[in-house]
Amino acid sequence: MNQHFIERFLEMLAAERNVAKNTLQAYQRDLLDFCQFLKDAPLTTVQSNTVYLYLENLSQKHFLPATLSRRISALRQFYQFLISEDLIQKNPCLHLKLPRQKRVLSRVLTEEQAHQLLQSVYDNSPPTPEKLRIAALLETLYASGLRVSELVGLPLRSLVIDAQTKQLQDMLLIQGKGGRERFVPLNSPALKALQEYLSVRDYFIAKSASKSALWVFPSTSQQGHLTRQGFGQLLKQQALLAGLDPACLSPHTLRHSFATHLLNRGADLLVIQKLLGHADIATTQIYTHVVPEHLWELVTLHHPLQKQSA
């Protein structure tokens, strides 16, 4: 019966709230883990003290605050769903407090390091399909700030093709978290790199699964496209070639660098929010902590009272 309730809850999240697939899978794992803790006792009979014991058990296993917060969120929403279905009267997670999380600022490349990484692809050796692919991946990621899952799982339909000229346009149509769609622009180097890669894309399709033709970056993976882990390995290899520390570089580093460099050059935070696909501006505001000196300069230069006191 527990499994039945969990499946109904996940179906509701998918149908009514358009929750992302990865989030649904995480919630499913969280709820099944809670069932194991209960030793298959009915979820509908759980009291608050049982939930506290469960969280204490997780804390003793040294789970990170972010993981504990997600577990609490999953349980709270699940029990609120049971209330809406008239299966229970009270939410045992209602008064649980989320653990305080330390604000962790992700590593960010300097503009010089980003340039160094991108230029390392364009050496004097022949442009093999592999080199054209990593160039397209890196240029697109740094030009757009896509999530790594959005980049490696980029469907072919995301490419915007002019109906008359049949030419690739300088933008991508991205379906992000929660099914939200957004257009992201591509700069000239990214557009050129994508065009050159697409000319050899068939090389990777020939080596891949039958459904791989649906994706911009096909591979032999079960999904049919390049995986996050696969791209992560390619990125670390390229970091070595560029003379950068691979331990300090991840796909998410490039996404953070994209946003930070835009902010450094005066881009509006709301624009960055749109480009990154953040539902909440509060998520984007972390970048204001990455470049405090730049923000201080903006206030100094543009605040009207600052000008009066000068």
PEDA-V409466 format. One record per residue. N is the residue number from 1. RES is the residue in one letter. PHI is phi in whole degrees, -180 to 180 (NA if undefined). PSI is psi in whole degrees, -180 to 180 (* if undefined). OMEGA is omega in radians with two decimals (* if undefined). Layout:
[[N | RES | PHI | PSI | OMEGA] [N | RES | PHI | PSI | OMEGA]]
//
This chain:
[[1 | M | NA | -38 | 3.11] [2 | N | -57 | -45 | -3.14] [3 | Q | -61 | -39 | 3.13] [4 | H | -62 | -45 | 3.14] [5 | F | -64 | -40 | 3.14] [6 | I | -64 | -44 | 3.14] [7 | E | -63 | -41 | 3.12] [8 | R | -64 | -41 | 3.12] [9 | F | -62 | -47 | -3.13] [10 | L | -66 | -37 | 3.09] [11 | E | -63 | -40 | 3.11] [12 | M | -64 | -45 | 3.14] [13 | L | -61 | -41 | -3.12] [14 | A | -70 | -44 | -3.03] [15 | A | -79 | -43 | -3.00] [16 | E | -97 | -29 | -3.07] [17 | R | -114 | -4 | 3.10] [18 | N | 55 | 42 | -3.11] [19 | V | -69 | 142 | -3.10] [20 | A | -63 | 151 | -3.10] [21 | K | -59 | -43 | -3.13] [22 | N | -63 | -38 | 3.12] [23 | T | -68 | -40 | 3.09] [24 | L | -61 | -43 | 3.14] [25 | Q | -65 | -39 | 3.12] [26 | A | -65 | -44 | 3.12] [27 | Y | -63 | -40 | 3.12] [28 | Q | -61 | -45 | 3.10] [29 | R | -61 | -42 | -3.12] [30 | D | -62 | -46 | -3.09] [31 | L | -70 | -37 | 3.09] [32 | L | -68 | -34 | 3.07] [33 | D | -65 | -40 | 3.09] [34 | F | -63 | -38 | 3.09] [35 | C | -63 | -40 | 3.11] [36 | Q | -64 | -40 | 3.10] [37 | F | -62 | -38 | 3.13] [38 | L | -75 | -9 | -3.07] [39 | K | 56 | 43 | 3.07] [40 | D | 66 | 19 | 2.97] [41 | A | -66 | 153 | -3.07] [42 | P | -61 | 132 | 3.10] [43 | L | -63 | -27 | -3.07] [44 | T | -76 | -8 | -3.12] [45 | T | -108 | 5 | -3.06] [46 | V | -69 | 138 | 3.07] [47 | Q | -110 | 167 | -3.07] [48 | S | -59 | -40 | -3.10] [49 | N | -62 | -33 | 3.11] [50 | T | -67 | -40 | 3.12] [51 | V | -65 | -40 | 3.10] [52 | Y | -61 | -42 | 3.12] [53 | L | -63 | -40 | 3.13] [54 | Y | -63 | -46 | -3.14] [55 | L | -67 | -35 | 3.08] [56 | E | -64 | -39 | 3.10] [57 | N | -63 | -41 | 3.11] [58 | L | -67 | -39 | 3.13] [59 | S | -63 | -39 | 3.13] [60 | Q | -67 | -24 | 3.09] [61 | K | -87 | 6 | 3.08] [62 | H | 64 | 39 | 3.01] [63 | F | -68 | 144 | -3.14] [64 | L | -70 | 151 | 3.10] [65 | P | -55 | -36 | 3.13] [66 | A | -64 | -39 | 3.12] [67 | T | -69 | -42 | 3.11] [68 | L | -62 | -40 | 3.13] [69 | S | -63 | -41 | 3.13] [70 | R | -67 | -39 | 3.11] [71 | R | -61 | -45 | 3.12] [72 | I | -62 | -44 | 3.14] [73 | S | -61 | -43 | 3.13] [74 | A | -62 | -46 | -3.12] [75 | L | -66 | -43 | -3.11] [76 | R | -62 | -46 | 3.14] [77 | Q | -67 | -38 | 3.14] [78 | F | -62 | -46 | -3.10] [79 | Y | -73 | -28 | 3.03] [80 | Q | -67 | -35 | 3.07] [81 | F | -64 | -43 | 3.12] [82 | L | -62 | -36 | 3.07] [83 | I | -65 | -44 | -3.13] [84 | S | -64 | -25 | 3.12] [85 | E | -93 | 8 | -3.14] [86 | D | 59 | 34 | 3.14] [87 | L | -98 | -24 | 3.04] [88 | I | -141 | 168 | -3.10] [89 | Q | -104 | -27 | -3.00] [90 | K | -136 | 141 | 3.12] [91 | N | -86 | 112 | -3.12] [92 | P | -69 | -9 | -3.11] [93 | C | -106 | 6 | -2.97] [94 | L | -60 | -39 | -3.03] [95 | H | -104 | 14 | 3.08] [96 | L | -70 | 138 | 3.10] [97 | K | -99 | 135 | 3.10] [98 | L | -71 | 137 | 3.11] [99 | P | -64 | 144 | 3.13] [100 | R | -71 | 133 | -3.12] [101 | Q | -110 | 138 | 3.03] [102 | K | -70 | 137 | 3.08] [103 | R | -74 | 116 | -3.12] [104 | V | -106 | 118 | 3.12] [105 | L | -90 | 120 | -3.11] [106 | S | -67 | 155 | 3.08] [107 | R | -63 | 146 | 3.14] [108 | V | -133 | 134 | 3.04] [109 | L | -75 | 148 | 2.93] [110 | T | -72 | 164 | 3.10] [111 | E | -61 | -35 | 3.12] [112 | E | -66 | -41 | 3.13] [113 | Q | -67 | -40 | 3.10] [114 | A | -61 | -44 | 3.10] [115 | H | -63 | -41 | 3.14] [116 | Q | -62 | -42 | 3.13] [117 | L | -65 | -47 | -3.10] [118 | L | -66 | -40 | -3.10] [119 | Q | -72 | -21 | -3.12] [120 | S | -66 | -19 | 3.13] [121 | V | -75 | -30 | -3.01] [122 | Y | -98 | 67 | 3.07] [123 | D | -91 | -168 | -3.05] [124 | N | -88 | -2 | -3.14] [125 | S | -77 | 160 | -3.11] [126 | P | -58 | 144 | -3.13] [127 | P | -77 | 86 | 3.13] [128 | T | -71 | 163 | 3.06] [129 | P | -55 | -39 | -3.14] [130 | E | -64 | -41 | 3.13] [131 | K | -68 | -40 | 3.12] [132 | L | -67 | -33 | 3.12] [133 | R | -69 | -48 | -3.13] [134 | I | -66 | -33 | 3.08] [135 | A | -64 | -44 | 3.13] [136 | A | -65 | -41 | 3.13] [137 | L | -63 | -50 | -3.08] [138 | L | -69 | -46 | -3.13] [139 | E | -63 | -42 | -3.13] [140 | T | -66 | -43 | -3.11] [141 | L | -65 | -46 | -3.11] [142 | Y | -73 | -25 | 3.14] [143 | A | -82 | -22 | -2.99] [144 | S | -120 | -23 | -3.09] [145 | G | 71 | 26 | 3.14] [146 | L | -62 | 152 | 2.91] [147 | R | -65 | 150 | -3.11] [148 | V | -61 | -35 | 3.11] [149 | S | -66 | -34 | 3.10] [150 | E | -70 | -36 | -3.11] [151 | L | -71 | -56 | -3.06] [152 | V | -69 | -30 | 3.13] [153 | G | -99 | 30 | -3.11] [154 | L | -71 | 114 | 3.13] [155 | P | -75 | 153 | -3.11] [156 | L | -59 | -30 | -3.12] [157 | R | -70 | -11 | 3.10] [158 | S | -74 | -20 | 3.12] [159 | L | -74 | 132 | -3.13] [160 | V | -96 | 115 | -3.09] [161 | I | -110 | 130 | 3.09] [162 | D | -66 | 129 | -3.05] [163 | A | -65 | -31 | -3.10] [164 | Q | -89 | -50 | -3.06] [165 | T | -86 | -16 | -3.08] [166 | K | 63 | 20 | -3.12] [167 | Q | -93 | 146 | 3.07] [168 | L | -67 | 131 | -3.13] [169 | Q | -93 | 164 | -3.03] [170 | D | -87 | 49 | 3.07] [171 | M | -159 | 160 | 3.07] [172 | L | -126 | 145 | 3.04] [173 | L | -100 | 111 | -3.02] [174 | I | -108 | 133 | 2.98] [175 | Q | -103 | 108 | -3.04] [176 | G | -95 | -154 | -3.12] [177 | K | -61 | 141 | 3.12] [178 | G | 68 | 15 | 3.13] [179 | G | 75 | 10 | -3.13] [180 | R | -74 | 131 | -3.13] [181 | E | -98 | 146 | 3.07] [182 | R | -152 | 151 | 3.01] [183 | F | -94 | 136 | 3.03] [184 | V | -124 | 134 | -3.13] [185 | P | -78 | 156 | 3.05] [186 | L | -118 | 136 | 3.06] [187 | N | -79 | 175 | -3.06] [188 | S | -60 | -45 | 3.12] [189 | P | -61 | -39 | 3.14] [190 | A | -68 | -43 | 3.12] [191 | L | -62 | -45 | 3.14] [192 | K | -64 | -44 | -3.14] [193 | A | -64 | -40 | 3.11] [194 | L | -66 | -44 | 3.14] [195 | Q | -61 | -44 | -3.14] [196 | E | -67 | -38 | 3.11] [197 | Y | -67 | -42 | -3.11] [198 | L | -61 | -25 | 3.12] [199 | S | -70 | -19 | 3.13] [200 | V | -119 | 10 | -3.08] [201 | R | -60 | -32 | 3.14] [202 | D | -59 | -27 | 3.10] [203 | Y | -59 | -41 | -3.13] [204 | F | -80 | -31 | 3.09] [205 | I | -64 | -41 | -3.12] [206 | A | -62 | -28 | -3.11] [207 | K | -94 | -1 | -2.94] [208 | S | -112 | -177 | 3.14] [209 | A | -71 | 167 | -3.05] [210 | S | -63 | -35 | -3.09] [211 | K | -84 | 2 | -3.06] [212 | S | -68 | -20 | -3.12] [213 | A | -65 | -13 | -3.14] [214 | L | -76 | -15 | -2.96] [215 | W | -114 | 151 | 3.10] [216 | V | -67 | -37 | -3.12] [217 | F | -118 | 78 | -3.10] [218 | P | -69 | 155 | 3.07] [219 | S | -156 | -179 | -3.12] [220 | T | -87 | 6 | -3.11] [221 | S | -66 | 166 | 3.14] [222 | Q | -61 | -35 | 3.13] [223 | Q | -73 | -20 | -3.11] [224 | G | 94 | -6 | 3.11] [225 | H | -129 | 167 | 3.11] [226 | L | -55 | 138 | -3.14] [227 | T | -92 | 164 | 3.09] [228 | R | -62 | -41 | 3.14] [229 | Q | -65 | -40 | 3.12] [230 | G | -62 | -44 | 3.12] [231 | F | -67 | -38 | 3.11] [232 | G | -59 | -40 | 3.10] [233 | Q | -67 | -42 | 3.11] [234 | L | -61 | -39 | -3.12] [235 | L | -66 | -42 | 3.14] [236 | K | -67 | -37 | 3.07] [237 | Q | -63 | -41 | -3.14] [238 | Q | -69 | -35 | 3.10] [239 | A | -60 | -42 | 3.10] [240 | L | -61 | -44 | 3.13] [241 | L | -64 | -29 | -3.12] [242 | A | -87 | -5 | -3.12] [243 | G | 78 | 24 | 3.11] [244 | L | -106 | 157 | 3.14] [245 | D | -76 | 114 | -3.12] [246 | P | -60 | -29 | -3.12] [247 | A | -67 | -22 | -3.11] [248 | C | -99 | 10 | -3.04] [249 | L | -133 | 128 | 3.06] [250 | S | -141 | 167 | 3.08] [251 | P | -56 | -35 | -3.13] [252 | H | -69 | -28 | 3.08] [253 | T | -60 | -41 | 3.14] [254 | L | -68 | -36 | 3.09] [255 | R | -64 | -45 | 3.11] [256 | H | -65 | -38 | -3.14] [257 | S | -65 | -41 | 3.09] [258 | F | -54 | -51 | -3.09] [259 | A | -68 | -42 | -3.11] [260 | T | -66 | -41 | -3.13] [261 | H | -68 | -36 | 3.06] [262 | L | -64 | -45 | -3.14] [263 | L | -64 | -40 | 3.10] [264 | N | -59 | -31 | -3.09] [265 | R | -98 | 14 | 2.98] [266 | G | 97 | 9 | 3.14] [267 | A | -67 | 146 | 3.13] [268 | D | -72 | 140 | -3.10] [269 | L | -62 | -34 | 3.11] [270 | L | -67 | -35 | 3.09] [271 | V | -66 | -44 | 3.13] [272 | I | -62 | -39 | 3.09] [273 | Q | -58 | -46 | 3.14] [274 | K | -63 | -44 | -3.11] [275 | L | -65 | -40 | -3.11] [276 | L | -79 | -18 | -3.13] [277 | G | 79 | 27 | 3.09] [278 | H | -77 | 132 | 3.10] [279 | A | -74 | -30 | -3.05] [280 | D | -122 | 131 | 3.13] [281 | I | -62 | -25 | -3.14] [282 | A | -62 | -32 | 3.10] [283 | T | -66 | -39 | -3.13] [284 | T | -72 | -27 | -3.05] [285 | Q | -66 | -11 | 3.07] [286 | I | -59 | -28 | -3.12] [287 | Y | -71 | -18 | 3.07] [288 | T | -71 | -17 | 3.09] [289 | H | -89 | -16 | -3.13] [290 | V | -80 | -32 | -3.05] [291 | V | -125 | 57 | -3.09] [292 | P | -62 | -36 | -3.13] [293 | E | -63 | -39 | 3.14] [294 | H | -65 | -43 | -3.13] [295 | L | -66 | -37 | 3.09] [296 | W | -62 | -40 | 3.12] [297 | E | -64 | -40 | 3.13] [298 | L | -62 | -45 | 3.13] [299 | V | -64 | -44 | -3.12] [300 | T | -61 | -40 | -3.07] [301 | L | -80 | -35 | -2.91] [302 | H | -114 | -12 | -3.11] [303 | H | -73 | 131 | -3.07] [304 | P | -62 | -38 | -3.14] [305 | L | -68 | -32 | 3.09] [306 | Q | -62 | -39 | -3.13] [307 | K | -68 | -36 | -3.13] [308 | Q | -67 | -35 | -3.08] [309 | S | -83 | -10 | -3.10] [310 | A | -73 | * | *]]
//
